[in-house]
Amino acid sequence: MRILHTSDWHLGRTFHGQVLDDAHAAFADHLVELVAAESVDAVLVSGDVYDRAVPPAACVTLLDETLRRLTERTRVVMTPGNHDSAHRLGFAADLMRERLLIRARTAGLDRGIVLPDASGREAAIVHALPYLDPDAAREALPPLLAQRLGERTGPPDDAAGGQAPGAGEESGDGDAGPRRPERLPRSHEAVVSAALRLVAADLERRRAGRGERLPSVLMAHAFVVGGTASQSERDIRVGGVDAVPSQVFTTMGGSPAAQASGGLDYVALGHLHRPQELRPPRAEPGAATDQAAPATCGRAPRLVYSGSPIALSFDEADAAKSSVLVDIGPEGVTGLERIAVPVRHRVRTLEGGMDQLLATPDDGSWVRIILSGERPPGALAQLKAHFPGLLAFSHQAPERPRGERVAVTAAADPLEISAGFLDDVGQRAPSRAEREVLREAYESALAAGRSRQ
């Protein structure tokens, strides 16, 4: 079957104050046309559909219309990211039509979605993980692990390493103490690994007894070790959240069912805005292995970030924006192609001195300028007039050796002190005309002082 992987739409985002609604609408049109032209069987959207938890009404309308158009042509599976509100994005998810599935609840992350191909034959299993916030998921996942897998998780903050008193058990002082909640360690690695152990068990069950292997796709929103970030991602590691090692997707989070599950074939990642593919390490045949290390599933899945469809920071100018077209079958991924997204607003960074910058033709891009060397008076106004799309500006003055500091005493010449200040702060000596202005201001101040005596 053929899958289109995209993520990080960030509807409602602005770019240095510029509204991106027109670019998002153009991307939506492109996506609908691409689905029809390439006979896509399913679209996967791996998180950060909106840019914030409470999106503008226009963005909600655009998403509603886009999903309507897409589901007229194909199936859509969508998950929330760290920017979305899982509750809002997943509202009425249980009432959605068959061709639109929004997986926003932790409790359903191990319910695999069996997608059909164009002929209606079962063709792939998709496990759609919502963004797993460690503070919430570390408490929500242990009951699922206990119920589905028989795992029992002890409280990691118990310094003695023992189990906390259970409900109805005696505490140290002889009174029945409340049972402390069982929690996973407070890290993204821990909660994603736990989710993958649940997925492994579901995969083993769904693949058992089949004559032909069903390929497996996992959707996840995470910062996987080895990925390259850009300036536009808002750090999801704040407060103890950390990156996820790529190996957890090969070991299925350390699941004892990793091999029996048959493993993952493709991981549709979201969060990082640069398109990229990661290569999880795998043991070489015949290499010595640590017996304590978790078993692998025998295959390394393709770990792919689709990236955002629109540049969200100037340092993404060199990253060609795209969606990922994946062909997948019983043997795994058989084809992977990046389809370029039409660029509505080009962005670029220009560096150099004033003469060099003003000699550079304007091509209508949104521009960040880094001015080097001397900054003449009115430099920013001149640059804005030359580049109407100037959105960001900074000045990098050359390092100069510090001159000898003039002691500010009653005997010091005020004009020389003023000239030295301008030279130190403005990185240039005052001109003759500026010295004349300083002299006139000083003489005026002296005259005003004498008149008050």
Secondary structure as GFF3:
##gff-version 3
##sequence-region A 1 453
A	DSSP	beta_strand	2	6	.	.	.	ID=ss1
A	DSSP	beta_strand	14	15	.	.	.	ID=ss2
A	DSSP	beta_strand	18	19	.	.	.	ID=ss3
A	DSSP	alpha_helix	21	37	.	.	.	ID=ss4
A	DSSP	beta_strand	42	46	.	.	.	ID=ss5
A	DSSP	alpha_helix	57	71	.	.	.	ID=ss6
A	DSSP	beta_strand	75	79	.	.	.	ID=ss7
A	DSSP	alpha_helix	86	89	.	.	.	ID=ss8
A	DSSP	three_ten_helix	93	95	.	.	.	ID=ss9
A	DSSP	beta_strand	100	102	.	.	.	ID=ss10
A	DSSP	three_ten_helix	106	108	.	.	.	ID=ss11
A	DSSP	beta_strand	113	116	.	.	.	ID=ss12
A	DSSP	beta_strand	122	128	.	.	.	ID=ss13
A	DSSP	alpha_helix	134	149	.	.	.	ID=ss14
A	DSSP	alpha_helix	188	207	.	.	.	ID=ss15
A	DSSP	beta_strand	216	221	.	.	.	ID=ss16
A	DSSP	three_ten_helix	238	240	.	.	.	ID=ss17
A	DSSP	alpha_helix	248	251	.	.	.	ID=ss18
A	DSSP	alpha_helix	258	261	.	.	.	ID=ss19
A	DSSP	beta_strand	266	270	.	.	.	ID=ss20
A	DSSP	beta_strand	276	278	.	.	.	ID=ss21
A	DSSP	beta_strand	302	305	.	.	.	ID=ss22
A	DSSP	three_ten_helix	314	316	.	.	.	ID=ss23
A	DSSP	beta_strand	322	329	.	.	.	ID=ss24
A	DSSP	beta_strand	332	340	.	.	.	ID=ss25
A	DSSP	beta_strand	347	352	.	.	.	ID=ss26
A	DSSP	alpha_helix	354	358	.	.	.	ID=ss27
A	DSSP	beta_strand	366	372	.	.	.	ID=ss28
A	DSSP	alpha_helix	379	386	.	.	.	ID=ss29
A	DSSP	beta_strand	390	396	.	.	.	ID=ss30
A	DSSP	alpha_helix	414	426	.	.	.	ID=ss31
A	DSSP	alpha_helix	432	451	.	.	.	ID=ss32
###
